[in-house]
């Protein structure tokens, strides 16, 4: 599909996640994952909107989709993501970006917008 989200969309926002928040993934995975999911979604909006059956999907549903995707990431990958060392963190970031991208593409119809305010391009 032409509107699929590339994993690259998630790289920069994942790299921006604060060290402390990344470290909290191993302590309070559920709540930390939700904070990271909201960060990812806010960085994508308004350039990307999400639909299902041609109807716009609410933000909470998209956040839940991102959370569900991140919760499938193995703990050892999250451990690498939480590290300060660049090489393991970069590999983990790539893995997480692919998982989130696949999950959102499977669950929703991403619509890219190039117009102010997030209106879909026609």
PyMOL commands that place a pseudoatom at each C-alpha (Angstrom):
pseudoatom trace, name=CA, resn=UNK, resi=1, chain=A, elem=C, hetatm=0, pos=[0.000, 0.000, 0.000]
pseudoatom trace, name=CA, resn=UNK, resi=2, chain=A, elem=C, hetatm=0, pos=[1.221, 3.469, -0.842]
pseudoatom trace, name=CA, resn=UNK, resi=3, chain=A, elem=C, hetatm=0, pos=[0.213, 4.919, 2.520]
pseudoatom trace, name=CA, resn=UNK, resi=4, chain=A, elem=C, hetatm=0, pos=[2.121, 2.418, 4.666]
pseudoatom trace, name=CA, resn=UNK, resi=5, chain=A, elem=C, hetatm=0, pos=[4.210, 3.941, 7.425]
pseudoatom trace, name=CA, resn=UNK, resi=6, chain=A, elem=C, hetatm=0, pos=[7.902, 3.263, 7.083]
pseudoatom trace, name=CA, resn=UNK, resi=7, chain=A, elem=C, hetatm=0, pos=[9.805, 2.253, 10.214]
pseudoatom trace, name=CA, resn=UNK, resi=8, chain=A, elem=C, hetatm=0, pos=[11.976, 5.316, 9.518]
pseudoatom trace, name=CA, resn=UNK, resi=9, chain=A, elem=C, hetatm=0, pos=[9.071, 7.502, 10.676]
pseudoatom trace, name=CA, resn=UNK, resi=10, chain=A, elem=C, hetatm=0, pos=[9.666, 6.234, 14.216]
pseudoatom trace, name=CA, resn=UNK, resi=11, chain=A, elem=C, hetatm=0, pos=[13.481, 6.412, 14.405]
pseudoatom trace, name=CA, resn=UNK, resi=12, chain=A, elem=C, hetatm=0, pos=[13.916, 10.085, 15.309]
pseudoatom trace, name=CA, resn=UNK, resi=13, chain=A, elem=C, hetatm=0, pos=[11.058, 10.139, 17.848]
pseudoatom trace, name=CA, resn=UNK, resi=14, chain=A, elem=C, hetatm=0, pos=[12.392, 6.959, 19.491]
pseudoatom trace, name=CA, resn=UNK, resi=15, chain=A, elem=C, hetatm=0, pos=[15.887, 8.438, 19.664]
pseudoatom trace, name=CA, resn=UNK, resi=16, chain=A, elem=C, hetatm=0, pos=[14.407, 11.505, 21.389]
pseudoatom trace, name=CA, resn=UNK, resi=17, chain=A, elem=C, hetatm=0, pos=[12.993, 9.454, 24.260]
pseudoatom trace, name=CA, resn=UNK, resi=18, chain=A, elem=C, hetatm=0, pos=[14.599, 10.678, 27.472]
pseudoatom trace, name=CA, resn=UNK, resi=19, chain=A, elem=C, hetatm=0, pos=[17.215, 8.399, 29.097]
pseudoatom trace, name=CA, resn=UNK, resi=20, chain=A, elem=C, hetatm=0, pos=[15.231, 8.238, 32.331]
pseudoatom trace, name=CA, resn=UNK, resi=21, chain=A, elem=C, hetatm=0, pos=[12.032, 7.250, 30.523]
pseudoatom trace, name=CA, resn=UNK, resi=22, chain=A, elem=C, hetatm=0, pos=[13.870, 4.559, 28.548]
pseudoatom trace, name=CA, resn=UNK, resi=23, chain=A, elem=C, hetatm=0, pos=[15.286, 3.201, 31.805]
pseudoatom trace, name=CA, resn=UNK, resi=24, chain=A, elem=C, hetatm=0, pos=[11.795, 3.069, 33.315]
pseudoatom trace, name=CA, resn=UNK, resi=25, chain=A, elem=C, hetatm=0, pos=[10.768, 0.539, 30.640]
pseudoatom trace, name=CA, resn=UNK, resi=26, chain=A, elem=C, hetatm=0, pos=[12.408, -2.162, 32.721]
pseudoatom trace, name=CA, resn=UNK, resi=27, chain=A, elem=C, hetatm=0, pos=[10.746, -1.023, 35.965]
pseudoatom trace, name=CA, resn=UNK, resi=28, chain=A, elem=C, hetatm=0, pos=[7.220, 0.001, 34.961]
pseudoatom trace, name=CA, resn=UNK, resi=29, chain=A, elem=C, hetatm=0, pos=[6.814, -1.305, 31.430]
pseudoatom trace, name=CA, resn=UNK, resi=30, chain=A, elem=C, hetatm=0, pos=[3.090, -0.703, 31.049]
pseudoatom trace, name=CA, resn=UNK, resi=31, chain=A, elem=C, hetatm=0, pos=[2.979, 2.977, 32.071]
pseudoatom trace, name=CA, resn=UNK, resi=32, chain=A, elem=C, hetatm=0, pos=[6.294, 3.836, 30.421]
pseudoatom trace, name=CA, resn=UNK, resi=33, chain=A, elem=C, hetatm=0, pos=[5.165, 2.210, 27.175]
pseudoatom trace, name=CA, resn=UNK, resi=34, chain=A, elem=C, hetatm=0, pos=[2.061, 4.408, 27.165]
pseudoatom trace, name=CA, resn=UNK, resi=35, chain=A, elem=C, hetatm=0, pos=[4.188, 7.552, 27.637]
pseudoatom trace, name=CA, resn=UNK, resi=36, chain=A, elem=C, hetatm=0, pos=[6.440, 6.495, 24.749]
pseudoatom trace, name=CA, resn=UNK, resi=37, chain=A, elem=C, hetatm=0, pos=[3.405, 5.702, 22.585]
pseudoatom trace, name=CA, resn=UNK, resi=38, chain=A, elem=C, hetatm=0, pos=[1.947, 9.172, 23.212]
pseudoatom trace, name=CA, resn=UNK, resi=39, chain=A, elem=C, hetatm=0, pos=[5.319, 10.723, 22.353]
pseudoatom trace, name=CA, resn=UNK, resi=40, chain=A, elem=C, hetatm=0, pos=[5.463, 8.800, 19.057]
pseudoatom trace, name=CA, resn=UNK, resi=41, chain=A, elem=C, hetatm=0, pos=[1.918, 9.743, 18.117]
pseudoatom trace, name=CA, resn=UNK, resi=42, chain=A, elem=C, hetatm=0, pos=[2.388, 13.426, 18.933]
pseudoatom trace, name=CA, resn=UNK, resi=43, chain=A, elem=C, hetatm=0, pos=[5.534, 13.535, 16.794]
pseudoatom trace, name=CA, resn=UNK, resi=44, chain=A, elem=C, hetatm=0, pos=[3.633, 12.059, 13.825]
pseudoatom trace, name=CA, resn=UNK, resi=45, chain=A, elem=C, hetatm=0, pos=[0.575, 14.279, 14.036]
pseudoatom trace, name=CA, resn=UNK, resi=46, chain=A, elem=C, hetatm=0, pos=[-0.628, 16.131, 12.077]
pseudoatom trace, name=CA, resn=UNK, resi=47, chain=A, elem=C, hetatm=0, pos=[1.450, 14.673, 9.225]
pseudoatom trace, name=CA, resn=UNK, resi=48, chain=A, elem=C, hetatm=0, pos=[-0.170, 11.255, 9.585]
pseudoatom trace, name=CA, resn=UNK, resi=49, chain=A, elem=C, hetatm=0, pos=[-3.798, 10.489, 10.339]
pseudoatom trace, name=CA, resn=UNK, resi=50, chain=A, elem=C, hetatm=0, pos=[-5.162, 7.024, 11.008]
pseudoatom trace, name=CA, resn=UNK, resi=51, chain=A, elem=C, hetatm=0, pos=[-8.330, 5.488, 9.611]
pseudoatom trace, name=CA, resn=UNK, resi=52, chain=A, elem=C, hetatm=0, pos=[-10.108, 2.188, 9.720]
pseudoatom trace, name=CA, resn=UNK, resi=53, chain=A, elem=C, hetatm=0, pos=[-12.750, 1.403, 7.121]
pseudoatom trace, name=CA, resn=UNK, resi=54, chain=A, elem=C, hetatm=0, pos=[-12.312, 4.976, 5.813]
pseudoatom trace, name=CA, resn=UNK, resi=55, chain=A, elem=C, hetatm=0, pos=[-13.312, 6.439, 9.216]
pseudoatom trace, name=CA, resn=UNK, resi=56, chain=A, elem=C, hetatm=0, pos=[-10.817, 8.465, 11.253]
pseudoatom trace, name=CA, resn=UNK, resi=57, chain=A, elem=C, hetatm=0, pos=[-9.639, 6.618, 14.353]
pseudoatom trace, name=CA, resn=UNK, resi=58, chain=A, elem=C, hetatm=0, pos=[-9.384, 8.411, 17.701]
pseudoatom trace, name=CA, resn=UNK, resi=59, chain=A, elem=C, hetatm=0, pos=[-6.000, 9.184, 19.200]
pseudoatom trace, name=CA, resn=UNK, resi=60, chain=A, elem=C, hetatm=0, pos=[-6.560, 6.867, 22.163]
pseudoatom trace, name=CA, resn=UNK, resi=61, chain=A, elem=C, hetatm=0, pos=[-7.078, 3.917, 19.837]
pseudoatom trace, name=CA, resn=UNK, resi=62, chain=A, elem=C, hetatm=0, pos=[-3.834, 4.672, 17.993]
pseudoatom trace, name=CA, resn=UNK, resi=63, chain=A, elem=C, hetatm=0, pos=[-1.954, 5.049, 21.305]
pseudoatom trace, name=CA, resn=UNK, resi=64, chain=A, elem=C, hetatm=0, pos=[-3.360, 1.672, 22.377]
pseudoatom trace, name=CA, resn=UNK, resi=65, chain=A, elem=C, hetatm=0, pos=[-2.130, 0.163, 19.093]
pseudoatom trace, name=CA, resn=UNK, resi=66, chain=A, elem=C, hetatm=0, pos=[1.364, 1.508, 19.678]
pseudoatom trace, name=CA, resn=UNK, resi=67, chain=A, elem=C, hetatm=0, pos=[1.324, 0.277, 23.292]
pseudoatom trace, name=CA, resn=UNK, resi=68, chain=A, elem=C, hetatm=0, pos=[0.224, -3.195, 22.181]
pseudoatom trace, name=CA, resn=UNK, resi=69, chain=A, elem=C, hetatm=0, pos=[3.048, -3.281, 19.631]
pseudoatom trace, name=CA, resn=UNK, resi=70, chain=A, elem=C, hetatm=0, pos=[5.729, -2.202, 22.105]
pseudoatom trace, name=CA, resn=UNK, resi=71, chain=A, elem=C, hetatm=0, pos=[4.491, -4.724, 24.672]
pseudoatom trace, name=CA, resn=UNK, resi=72, chain=A, elem=C, hetatm=0, pos=[5.377, -7.500, 22.189]
pseudoatom trace, name=CA, resn=UNK, resi=73, chain=A, elem=C, hetatm=0, pos=[9.027, -6.379, 22.087]
pseudoatom trace, name=CA, resn=UNK, resi=74, chain=A, elem=C, hetatm=0, pos=[11.242, -8.849, 23.976]
pseudoatom trace, name=CA, resn=UNK, resi=75, chain=A, elem=C, hetatm=0, pos=[12.591, -7.597, 27.304]
pseudoatom trace, name=CA, resn=UNK, resi=76, chain=A, elem=C, hetatm=0, pos=[16.203, -8.013, 26.160]
pseudoatom trace, name=CA, resn=UNK, resi=77, chain=A, elem=C, hetatm=0, pos=[15.535, -5.586, 23.283]
pseudoatom trace, name=CA, resn=UNK, resi=78, chain=A, elem=C, hetatm=0, pos=[13.988, -3.111, 25.712]
pseudoatom trace, name=CA, resn=UNK, resi=79, chain=A, elem=C, hetatm=0, pos=[17.081, -3.542, 27.876]
pseudoatom trace, name=CA, resn=UNK, resi=80, chain=A, elem=C, hetatm=0, pos=[19.246, -2.600, 24.898]
pseudoatom trace, name=CA, resn=UNK, resi=81, chain=A, elem=C, hetatm=0, pos=[16.955, 0.376, 24.179]
pseudoatom trace, name=CA, resn=UNK, resi=82, chain=A, elem=C, hetatm=0, pos=[17.438, 1.553, 27.769]
pseudoatom trace, name=CA, resn=UNK, resi=83, chain=A, elem=C, hetatm=0, pos=[21.238, 1.437, 27.524]
pseudoatom trace, name=CA, resn=UNK, resi=84, chain=A, elem=C, hetatm=0, pos=[23.409, 4.511, 27.129]
pseudoatom trace, name=CA, resn=UNK, resi=85, chain=A, elem=C, hetatm=0, pos=[25.676, 2.760, 24.601]
pseudoatom trace, name=CA, resn=UNK, resi=86, chain=A, elem=C, hetatm=0, pos=[24.804, 3.876, 21.089]
pseudoatom trace, name=CA, resn=UNK, resi=87, chain=A, elem=C, hetatm=0, pos=[25.249, 0.591, 19.189]
pseudoatom trace, name=CA, resn=UNK, resi=88, chain=A, elem=C, hetatm=0, pos=[22.854, -1.633, 21.188]
pseudoatom trace, name=CA, resn=UNK, resi=89, chain=A, elem=C, hetatm=0, pos=[20.405, 1.244, 21.562]
pseudoatom trace, name=CA, resn=UNK, resi=90, chain=A, elem=C, hetatm=0, pos=[20.415, 1.869, 17.789]
pseudoatom trace, name=CA, resn=UNK, resi=91, chain=A, elem=C, hetatm=0, pos=[19.719, -1.795, 17.029]
pseudoatom trace, name=CA, resn=UNK, resi=92, chain=A, elem=C, hetatm=0, pos=[16.901, -1.852, 19.594]
pseudoatom trace, name=CA, resn=UNK, resi=93, chain=A, elem=C, hetatm=0, pos=[15.477, 1.390, 18.184]
pseudoatom trace, name=CA, resn=UNK, resi=94, chain=A, elem=C, hetatm=0, pos=[15.430, -0.167, 14.717]
pseudoatom trace, name=CA, resn=UNK, resi=95, chain=A, elem=C, hetatm=0, pos=[13.684, -3.282, 16.038]
pseudoatom trace, name=CA, resn=UNK, resi=96, chain=A, elem=C, hetatm=0, pos=[11.045, -1.271, 17.936]
pseudoatom trace, name=CA, resn=UNK, resi=97, chain=A, elem=C, hetatm=0, pos=[10.453, 1.002, 14.930]
pseudoatom trace, name=CA, resn=UNK, resi=98, chain=A, elem=C, hetatm=0, pos=[9.816, -2.035, 12.695]
pseudoatom trace, name=CA, resn=UNK, resi=99, chain=A, elem=C, hetatm=0, pos=[7.430, -3.603, 15.220]
pseudoatom trace, name=CA, resn=UNK, resi=100, chain=A, elem=C, hetatm=0, pos=[5.428, -0.394, 15.687]
pseudoatom trace, name=CA, resn=UNK, resi=101, chain=A, elem=C, hetatm=0, pos=[5.330, 0.303, 11.954]
pseudoatom trace, name=CA, resn=UNK, resi=102, chain=A, elem=C, hetatm=0, pos=[4.086, -3.194, 11.102]
pseudoatom trace, name=CA, resn=UNK, resi=103, chain=A, elem=C, hetatm=0, pos=[1.480, -3.131, 13.838]
pseudoatom trace, name=CA, resn=UNK, resi=104, chain=A, elem=C, hetatm=0, pos=[0.040, 0.255, 12.848]
pseudoatom trace, name=CA, resn=UNK, resi=105, chain=A, elem=C, hetatm=0, pos=[0.031, -0.697, 9.162]
pseudoatom trace, name=CA, resn=UNK, resi=106, chain=A, elem=C, hetatm=0, pos=[-1.789, -3.940, 10.023]
pseudoatom trace, name=CA, resn=UNK, resi=107, chain=A, elem=C, hetatm=0, pos=[-4.401, -2.252, 12.268]
pseudoatom trace, name=CA, resn=UNK, resi=108, chain=A, elem=C, hetatm=0, pos=[-5.030, 1.059, 10.539]
pseudoatom trace, name=CA, resn=UNK, resi=109, chain=A, elem=C, hetatm=0, pos=[-4.964, 2.898, 7.243]
pseudoatom trace, name=CA, resn=UNK, resi=110, chain=A, elem=C, hetatm=0, pos=[-2.305, 5.595, 7.680]
pseudoatom trace, name=CA, resn=UNK, resi=111, chain=A, elem=C, hetatm=0, pos=[-3.092, 8.705, 5.649]
pseudoatom trace, name=CA, resn=UNK, resi=112, chain=A, elem=C, hetatm=0, pos=[-0.199, 11.067, 4.989]
pseudoatom trace, name=CA, resn=UNK, resi=113, chain=A, elem=C, hetatm=0, pos=[-0.982, 14.763, 5.036]
pseudoatom trace, name=CA, resn=UNK, resi=114, chain=A, elem=C, hetatm=0, pos=[1.002, 17.539, 3.479]
pseudoatom trace, name=CA, resn=UNK, resi=115, chain=A, elem=C, hetatm=0, pos=[-1.497, 20.248, 4.287]
pseudoatom trace, name=CA, resn=UNK, resi=116, chain=A, elem=C, hetatm=0, pos=[-1.542, 22.582, 7.314]
pseudoatom trace, name=CA, resn=UNK, resi=117, chain=A, elem=C, hetatm=0, pos=[-3.638, 21.290, 10.189]
pseudoatom trace, name=CA, resn=UNK, resi=118, chain=A, elem=C, hetatm=0, pos=[-3.317, 17.676, 9.113]
pseudoatom trace, name=CA, resn=UNK, resi=119, chain=A, elem=C, hetatm=0, pos=[-5.938, 17.590, 6.366]
pseudoatom trace, name=CA, resn=UNK, resi=120, chain=A, elem=C, hetatm=0, pos=[-5.358, 14.555, 4.122]
pseudoatom trace, name=CA, resn=UNK, resi=121, chain=A, elem=C, hetatm=0, pos=[-3.887, 15.275, 0.732]
pseudoatom trace, name=CA, resn=UNK, resi=122, chain=A, elem=C, hetatm=0, pos=[-6.237, 14.457, -2.100]
for i in range(1, 122): cmd.bond("trace and resi %d" % i, "trace and resi %d" % (i + 1))
show_as sticks, trace
zoom trace
